[in-house]
Amino acid sequence: MPYSGGPMTEAMYYVLLALMNPAHGYKLMHEISEVSQCRLNMGPGTLYGVLTRMQSDGLILLAQDDGRRKVYRITPEGEKALLDEYRRLEAMVRDGGKIVGGDDRG
C-alpha cells in the first residue's frame, strides 16, 4: 500500500532523514539519536516496526541483506515524502513565529 501523504510521525521523519545515506538498523538508531541531538532515541522494536511500515508504503526498500545485517535505503517516493514533510514543518514554524516570536502581543 503506497504512502498516502499527510503528517508523519517523528520516528518516520527521522528514519527518512537518516536514510538519505543507506544504513542498517544499528547505524540508523545511532544516526537518528545524533541528528535529533538525543531528542529521539529509538529502540530496535520501534525502529523495525517503522521500517516495516515504511517499506510496505514504498518509502524505503531493502538494499542489501547478507543474513546478518539488513541495509535500507530511501526511495524516490520517500525523498518526495521527506521534502513534503520538511516543508510542512517549516510552514508550521513560520505560523508559530507570527504569534510566539512576535513582539506585538498586546
Backbone as CSV, one residue per row, in Angstrom:
resi,resn,N_x,N_y,N_z,CA_x,CA_y,CA_z,C_x,C_y,C_z
1,MET,0.846,-1.178,0.000,0.000,0.000,0.000,0.889,1.238,0.000
2,PRO,0.780,2.098,-0.996,1.639,3.282,-1.063,1.288,4.312,0.006
3,TYR,2.269,5.123,0.308,2.112,6.193,1.297,1.087,7.189,0.783
4,SER,0.138,7.559,1.642,-0.950,8.444,1.220,-0.692,9.907,1.538
5,GLY,0.469,10.216,2.059,0.785,11.601,2.406,0.281,11.932,3.796
6,GLY,0.249,13.204,4.104,-0.208,13.618,5.424,0.943,13.692,6.405
7,PRO,0.662,14.182,7.603,1.706,14.333,8.607,2.369,13.002,8.950
8,MET,3.668,13.055,9.143,4.442,11.873,9.536,4.633,11.882,11.036
9,THR,4.893,10.701,11.569,5.312,10.637,12.962,6.757,11.134,13.019
10,GLU,7.176,11.513,14.200,8.556,11.950,14.390,9.525,10.836,13.998
11,ALA,9.180,9.601,14.346,10.030,8.456,14.017,10.180,8.294,12.501
12,MET,9.080,8.403,11.771,9.145,8.282,10.306,10.045,9.356,9.712
13,TYR,9.852,10.585,10.175,10.635,11.705,9.647,12.129,11.469,9.838
14,TYR,12.519,11.094,11.049,13.941,10.906,11.321,14.518,9.674,10.632
15,VAL,13.724,8.638,10.455,14.210,7.468,9.710,14.495,7.868,8.268
16,LEU,13.572,8.573,7.643,13.802,9.007,6.261,15.008,9.934,6.169
17,LEU,15.122,10.831,7.107,16.257,11.752,7.136,17.566,10.976,7.229
18,ALA,17.616,10.006,8.130,18.830,9.204,8.315,19.124,8.343,7.091
19,LEU,18.074,7.944,6.360,18.286,7.074,5.206,18.644,7.828,3.926
20,MET,18.952,9.106,4.049,19.498,9.802,2.882,20.829,9.147,2.511
21,ASN,21.410,8.424,3.466,22.569,7.561,3.218,22.162,6.161,3.659
22,PRO,22.220,5.159,2.774,21.796,3.803,3.146,22.457,3.349,4.454
23,ALA,21.695,2.620,5.264,22.210,2.207,6.574,21.474,0.970,7.075
24,HIS,22.110,0.270,7.998,21.494,-0.866,8.679,20.913,-0.368,10.003
25,GLY,20.169,-1.228,10.676,19.418,-0.846,11.871,20.208,-0.182,12.967
26,TYR,21.322,-0.791,13.383,22.099,-0.212,14.478,22.622,1.173,14.099
27,LYS,23.110,1.310,12.878,23.612,2.606,12.427,22.476,3.622,12.381
28,LEU,21.287,3.199,11.955,20.140,4.101,11.921,19.807,4.626,13.318
29,MET,19.789,3.724,14.303,19.486,4.162,15.672,20.482,5.224,16.126
30,HIS,21.758,5.014,15.821,22.797,5.965,16.200,22.616,7.293,15.454
31,GLU,22.387,7.233,14.146,22.235,8.448,13.331,21.026,9.271,13.781
32,ILE,19.920,8.579,14.059,18.703,9.276,14.487,18.940,9.990,15.811
33,SER,19.574,9.324,16.730,19.892,9.940,18.016,20.804,11.147,17.815
34,GLU,21.793,10.995,16.952,22.748,12.083,16.714,22.101,13.282,16.036
35,VAL,21.363,13.044,14.956,20.781,14.170,14.205,19.686,14.872,15.008
36,SER,19.006,14.138,15.900,17.959,14.754,16.716,18.525,15.331,18.021
37,GLN,19.836,15.321,18.154,20.510,15.802,19.355,19.969,15.100,20.606
38,CYS,19.777,13.799,20.458,19.305,12.896,21.525,17.864,13.155,21.962
39,ARG,17.105,13.933,21.180,15.688,14.120,21.496,14.901,12.855,21.190
40,LEU,15.391,12.069,20.231,14.714,10.835,19.848,15.709,9.687,19.909
41,ASN,15.497,8.800,20.850,16.309,7.593,20.973,15.387,6.419,20.694
42,MET,15.574,5.802,19.544,14.679,4.762,19.087,15.255,3.386,19.386
43,GLY,14.488,2.556,20.046,14.902,1.189,20.308,14.647,0.303,19.104
44,PRO,15.189,-0.918,19.117,15.045,-1.810,17.970,13.594,-2.156,17.629
45,GLY,12.757,-2.365,18.630,11.361,-2.720,18.359,10.636,-1.627,17.604
46,THR,10.783,-0.392,18.064,10.157,0.746,17.391,10.735,0.931,16.001
47,LEU,12.064,0.881,15.904,12.721,1.093,14.618,12.251,0.073,13.586
48,TYR,12.273,-1.205,13.937,11.912,-2.218,12.945,10.432,-2.187,12.605
49,GLY,9.585,-1.750,13.535,8.171,-1.540,13.212,8.004,-0.436,12.185
50,VAL,8.721,0.671,12.380,8.665,1.797,11.440,9.244,1.384,10.087
51,LEU,10.369,0.675,10.099,10.979,0.235,8.838,10.035,-0.663,8.048
52,THR,9.364,-1.585,8.733,8.425,-2.485,8.058,7.285,-1.703,7.427
53,ARG,6.723,-0.771,8.182,5.615,0.039,7.666,6.061,0.883,6.468
54,MET,7.231,1.518,6.592,7.705,2.391,5.520,8.081,1.594,4.278
55,GLN,8.536,0.380,4.479,8.851,-0.483,3.347,7.563,-0.839,2.607
56,SER,6.517,-1.191,3.338,5.251,-1.529,2.688,4.594,-0.306,2.059
57,ASP,4.899,0.892,2.571,4.389,2.139,1.988,5.190,2.587,0.764
58,GLY,6.309,1.924,0.487,7.119,2.283,-0.676,8.063,3.447,-0.449
59,LEU,8.266,3.837,0.821,9.138,4.973,1.128,10.609,4.564,1.232
60,ILE,10.840,3.313,1.589,12.199,2.777,1.691,12.208,1.388,1.079
61,LEU,13.393,0.872,0.831,13.495,-0.512,0.385,14.721,-1.160,0.981
62,LEU,14.678,-2.471,0.998,15.797,-3.254,1.489,16.828,-3.308,0.373
63,ALA,17.976,-2.699,0.612,19.012,-2.602,-0.421,19.953,-3.790,-0.382
64,GLN,20.111,-4.369,0.811,21.064,-5.472,0.960,20.694,-6.270,2.204
65,ASP,20.785,-7.593,2.083,20.537,-8.468,3.223,21.546,-9.603,3.154
66,ASP,22.571,-9.527,3.998,23.608,-10.560,3.976,23.345,-11.639,5.028
67,GLY,22.128,-11.626,5.583,21.795,-12.598,6.608,22.091,-12.120,8.010
68,ARG,23.030,-11.217,8.122,23.407,-10.654,9.417,22.900,-9.231,9.568
69,ARG,22.997,-8.475,8.506,22.570,-7.067,8.516,21.668,-6.798,7.326
70,LYS,20.652,-5.992,7.578,19.786,-5.526,6.500,20.070,-4.043,6.307
71,VAL,20.425,-3.682,5.095,20.705,-2.285,4.768,19.503,-1.736,4.008
72,TYR,19.006,-0.598,4.483,17.848,0.046,3.873,18.281,1.316,3.163
73,ARG,17.480,1.704,2.167,17.716,2.990,1.509,16.378,3.638,1.186
74,ILE,16.391,4.940,1.054,15.191,5.710,0.753,14.884,5.577,-0.746
75,THR,13.614,5.559,-1.101,13.195,5.511,-2.499,12.914,6.937,-2.981
76,PRO,12.742,7.127,-4.282,12.342,8.466,-4.758,11.030,8.935,-4.115
77,GLU,10.099,8.016,-3.896,8.843,8.373,-3.224,9.115,8.815,-1.790
78,GLY,10.065,8.149,-1.141,10.452,8.521,0.213,11.107,9.893,0.262
79,GLU,11.938,10.184,-0.735,12.576,11.508,-0.795,11.529,12.594,-0.966
80,LYS,10.537,12.347,-1.822,9.473,13.331,-2.029,8.662,13.515,-0.745
81,ALA,8.331,12.414,-0.080,7.566,12.493,1.165,8.349,13.255,2.237
82,LEU,9.660,13.016,2.312,10.506,13.717,3.282,10.522,15.216,2.999
83,LEU,10.678,15.588,1.752,10.689,17.005,1.381,9.339,17.657,1.665
84,ASP,8.244,16.953,1.353,6.910,17.487,1.644,6.730,17.710,3.143
85,GLU,7.188,16.748,3.947,7.065,16.876,5.401,7.948,18.008,5.923
86,TYR,9.143,18.145,5.373,10.041,19.232,5.763,9.364,20.584,5.508
87,ARG,8.767,20.715,4.352,8.080,21.978,4.005,6.882,22.228,4.913
88,ARG,6.152,21.164,5.262,5.009,21.300,6.163,5.459,21.772,7.541
89,LEU,6.544,21.178,8.036,7.072,21.577,9.345,7.596,23.011,9.317
90,GLU,8.242,23.367,8.226,8.738,24.747,8.072,7.585,25.749,8.145
91,ALA,6.474,25.433,7.458,5.303,26.315,7.459,4.713,26.429,8.867
92,MET,4.705,25.325,9.607,4.192,25.361,10.976,5.047,26.267,11.858
93,VAL,6.359,26.188,11.698,7.253,27.037,12.488,7.035,28.508,12.123
94,ARG,6.886,28.793,10.831,6.610,30.183,10.414,5.310,30.681,11.041
95,ASP,4.271,29.835,10.980,2.982,30.223,11.564,3.113,30.494,13.056
96,GLY,3.818,29.626,13.756,4.018,29.816,15.188,4.814,31.059,15.491
97,GLY,5.775,31.360,14.633,6.604,32.546,14.823,5.813,33.833,14.768
98,LYS,4.693,33.819,14.051,3.843,35.007,13.956,3.235,35.353,15.315
99,ILE,3.053,34.337,16.147,2.433,34.564,17.452,3.468,34.479,18.566
100,VAL,4.188,33.391,18.615,5.149,33.170,19.695,6.361,34.079,19.551
101,GLY,6.814,34.274,18.342,8.026,35.066,18.119,7.763,36.534,17.903
102,GLY,6.500,36.939,17.845,6.172,38.337,17.579,6.354,39.214,18.802
103,ASP,6.690,40.471,18.558,6.908,41.430,19.647,5.611,42.184,20.013
104,ASP,4.589,42.060,19.188,3.386,42.854,19.408,2.246,41.977,19.959
105,ARG,2.466,41.413,21.132,1.463,40.537,21.737,0.449,41.312,22.578
106,GLY,0.479,42.581,22.541,-0.533,43.384,23.209,-0.445,43.422,24.629
